[in-house]
Amino acid sequence: MSGHKKDYLYIGLVILVLSLILMVNSIPGVYLIGPFSKISLSPGYDNPGPGDAIAGLILLGIGILLIAKSRKTRGQASIEFLMTYGWTILAVLVAVGVLAYFGVFSSGSLTSTTSVVSPPFTISSFGVVDSEVDEIVFELGNGGGYTLRITQFELINPRLDGGLLECSSGFNVVYDPIDCQSQFEPGSKCLVKLQCSSGEIKSGDFFNSDFEVTYQKSGGALDSIASGSVSIIVQGEDSGGNQAPISDFGFSPPNPEVNTEVVFDASSSYDPDGTIVEYRWDWENDGIVDYTTTEKTASHMFTIVDTYEVKLTVEDTIGQTDDMIVPIQVNSWIYNSMLFGMNFDDVNGGNPVDLSGNGLDGTLYGGASLVPAKLGNGLDFDGNVGTFMGLGNWNSVDLSSGYSISMWVYRKSDVAGALFKKGNGLASHGRYAQVQFGTSNSGDIDFYMGDGINVCRAINYATDSITSGNWHHIVITVDSTKQVTLYADEGVDLTQSCGALTGTYTDENAAFSGVLKNDGGYLSFDVTIDEFYIFDKVLTTDEIHKLFTLDY
């Protein structure tokens, strides 16, 4: 074949391919993707049809003639070529028309769901949702390793089923979280939602577009542009298409403590018609995603006592999301088992407040006052008659077993007195529990329990643990068998069984502190106490150590 004939052949083949592209693009609702979609005689791509079809047929004829001319130079060659291949070409065109009629060349058949964007951005998912407000949703990731801010997001030649998509009401750009517009942290993600309320987008349409993201590095003023493209089939809630996922989660333990791991379980989250592909956790609900994972569980450790609003966002395969926010109270470990507590910093009308929430607030009498102490303020008794703190009605409080008492004590003189008493009897009668310093040895810890018949006294006469002029930490534990253990400055001072006591320790009488009531009357106490707590369990040695080191 001569050089001219080869030229005719190549040119003819190119024109033949071009004619086929024009004819395919002329079918309403059908077009090819990529650069081939831009081959059209309809400016703006908003009116494909007859013009492209006629041009395609004309180019088809020219292509056939050029291919025929490459084989023979005589005019008869064209006739012979048409007679030989014409019926085949006609059959192919008819087949293409039939396949198009039955949807083979629909947008879902000729195109694929794809997305791409240039650095520093990544795009992990995207979607077009037909709902009350049409949204074109892009989930961008910041893969640049530096903080940036998005100044503009623009669609370029957005096409819907081959036609130019123009939102008559104008696209409204929404960023979720809104902070990513001004503070897009590296490694985080941002949903960019282009909303159109005009209702042009319908389920089943094919959408594709180029787009540009204008951004600046944090602290800079120079605009940079990242470009990308996206192609997707519209799925919408109104026509049985994609449904949004449902966000739901729980956590354990149910009463979280500071500096202790909390496990969050989103197994109850689900997607009615698909799969959840991402779980995003915001531990403080401050708009900043703290942890992103594909797993259903996550864990976190809170370091400050506070009420937190934990937010979980789940996302499905096309980018639809759902949020759930759960308030979580994170306490110091002491609050979760506290029966009664006073730090003497929280007051109401000058009187100490019960931190347990049980309403067992105190009332100061005589010369009782709040003064600087071991940790913040403490409660000071001046040793005069009539100076004490009343603690109200403790009828609902049972101090028979399974509890602990903890407090800091500063003795100003070697005088006996009661640090705490709850009960309805004198020293040798009634039902009561009492912590005091004994009269036989001014530095020992005395703990009394009575059940209305018998009295049990736990005291170590051999020690003088609580010396005057110094702060000391006292803990008394009573287990379920009424085994009593006394601790002084986290060391065991005495262990003694009071198992012979069988009564309960609930009554209508008040509890009080700072005064010793016995058969001889009242003995006032010259002492300062601080961090006074009663727990509804037996403290462990580790917990006693934390109380001693003020680690709570």
VENKA-V982459 format. One record per residue. N is the residue number from 1. SS is DSSP state (helix for helix, strand for strand, loop for the rest). Layout:
n->[N,N]
ss->[SS,SS]
//
This chain:
n->[1,2,3,4,5,6,7,8,9,10,11,12,13,14,15,16,17,18,19,20,21,22,23,24,25,26,27,28,29,30,31,32,33,34,35,36,37,38,39,40,41,42,43,44,45,46,47,48,49,50,51,52,53,54,55,56,57,58,59,60,61,62,63,64,65,66,67,68,69,70,71,72,73,74,75,76,77,78,79,80,81,82,83,84,85,86,87,88,89,90,91,92,93,94,95,96,97,98,99,100,101,102,103,104,105,106,107,108,109,110,111,112,113,114,115,116,117,118,119,120,121,122,123,124,125,126,127,128,129,130,131,132,133,134,135,136,137,138,139,140,141,142,143,144,145,146,147,148,149,150,151,152,153,154,155,156,157,158,159,160,161,162,163,164,165,166,167,168,169,170,171,172,173,174,175,176,177,178,179,180,181,182,183,184,185,186,187,188,189,190,191,192,193,194,195,196,197,198,199,200,201,202,203,204,205,206,207,208,209,210,211,212,213,214,215,216,217,218,219,220,221,222,223,224,225,226,227,228,229,230,231,232,233,234,235,236,237,238,239,240,241,242,243,244,245,246,247,248,249,250,251,252,253,254,255,256,257,258,259,260,261,262,263,264,265,266,267,268,269,270,271,272,273,274,275,276,277,278,279,280,281,282,283,284,285,286,287,288,289,290,291,292,293,294,295,296,297,298,299,300,301,302,303,304,305,306,307,308,309,310,311,312,313,314,315,316,317,318,319,320,321,322,323,324,325,326,327,328,329,330,331,332,333,334,335,336,337,338,339,340,341,342,343,344,345,346,347,348,349,350,351,352,353,354,355,356,357,358,359,360,361,362,363,364,365,366,367,368,369,370,371,372,373,374,375,376,377,378,379,380,381,382,383,384,385,386,387,388,389,390,391,392,393,394,395,396,397,398,399,400,401,402,403,404,405,406,407,408,409,410,411,412,413,414,415,416,417,418,419,420,421,422,423,424,425,426,427,428,429,430,431,432,433,434,435,436,437,438,439,440,441,442,443,444,445,446,447,448,449,450,451,452,453,454,455,456,457,458,459,460,461,462,463,464,465,466,467,468,469,470,471,472,473,474,475,476,477,478,479,480,481,482,483,484,485,486,487,488,489,490,491,492,493,494,495,496,497,498,499,500,501,502,503,504,505,506,507,508,509,510,511,512,513,514,515,516,517,518,519,520,521,522,523,524,525,526,527,528,529,530,531,532,533,534,535,536,537,538,539,540,541,542,543,544,545,546,547,548,549,550,551,552]
ss->[loop,loop,helix,helix,helix,helix,helix,helix,helix,helix,helix,helix,helix,helix,helix,helix,helix,helix,helix,helix,helix,helix,helix,helix,helix,loop,loop,loop,loop,loop,loop,loop,loop,helix,helix,helix,helix,helix,loop,loop,loop,loop,helix,helix,helix,loop,loop,loop,loop,helix,helix,helix,helix,helix,helix,helix,helix,helix,helix,helix,helix,helix,helix,helix,helix,helix,helix,helix,helix,helix,helix,loop,loop,loop,loop,helix,helix,helix,helix,helix,helix,helix,helix,helix,helix,helix,helix,helix,helix,helix,helix,helix,helix,helix,helix,helix,helix,helix,helix,helix,helix,loop,loop,loop,loop,loop,helix,helix,helix,helix,loop,loop,loop,strand,strand,strand,strand,loop,loop,loop,strand,strand,strand,strand,strand,strand,strand,strand,strand,strand,loop,loop,loop,strand,strand,strand,strand,strand,strand,strand,strand,strand,loop,loop,loop,loop,loop,strand,strand,strand,strand,strand,strand,strand,strand,strand,strand,strand,strand,strand,loop,loop,strand,strand,loop,loop,loop,loop,loop,loop,loop,strand,strand,strand,strand,strand,loop,helix,helix,helix,helix,loop,loop,strand,loop,loop,loop,loop,strand,strand,strand,strand,strand,strand,strand,strand,loop,loop,loop,loop,loop,loop,loop,loop,loop,strand,strand,strand,strand,strand,strand,strand,strand,strand,strand,strand,strand,loop,loop,loop,loop,loop,loop,strand,strand,strand,strand,strand,strand,strand,strand,strand,strand,loop,strand,strand,helix,helix,helix,loop,loop,loop,loop,loop,strand,strand,loop,loop,loop,strand,strand,strand,loop,loop,loop,loop,strand,loop,loop,loop,strand,strand,strand,strand,strand,loop,loop,loop,loop,strand,strand,loop,loop,loop,loop,strand,strand,strand,strand,strand,strand,strand,loop,loop,loop,loop,loop,loop,loop,loop,strand,strand,strand,loop,loop,loop,strand,strand,strand,strand,strand,loop,loop,loop,loop,strand,strand,strand,strand,strand,strand,strand,strand,strand,strand,strand,loop,loop,loop,loop,strand,strand,strand,strand,strand,strand,strand,strand,strand,strand,strand,loop,helix,helix,helix,helix,helix,strand,strand,strand,strand,strand,loop,loop,loop,loop,strand,strand,loop,loop,strand,strand,loop,loop,loop,loop,loop,loop,loop,loop,loop,loop,strand,strand,strand,loop,loop,loop,strand,strand,strand,strand,loop,loop,loop,loop,strand,strand,strand,strand,strand,strand,loop,loop,loop,loop,loop,strand,strand,strand,strand,strand,strand,loop,loop,loop,loop,loop,loop,loop,loop,loop,strand,strand,strand,strand,strand,strand,strand,strand,strand,loop,loop,loop,loop,loop,strand,strand,strand,strand,strand,strand,strand,loop,loop,loop,loop,loop,loop,loop,strand,strand,strand,strand,strand,strand,strand,loop,loop,loop,loop,loop,loop,loop,strand,strand,strand,strand,strand,strand,strand,loop,loop,loop,strand,strand,strand,strand,strand,loop,loop,loop,loop,loop,loop,loop,loop,loop,loop,loop,strand,strand,strand,strand,strand,strand,strand,strand,loop,loop,loop,loop,strand,strand,strand,strand,strand,strand,loop,loop,strand,strand,strand,strand,strand,strand,strand,loop,loop,loop,loop,loop,loop,loop,loop,loop,loop,loop,loop,strand,strand,strand,strand,loop,strand,strand,strand,strand,loop,loop,strand,strand,strand,strand,loop,strand,strand,strand,strand,strand,strand,strand,strand,strand,strand,loop,loop,loop,loop,loop,helix,helix,helix,helix,helix,helix,helix,helix,loop,loop,loop,loop]
//
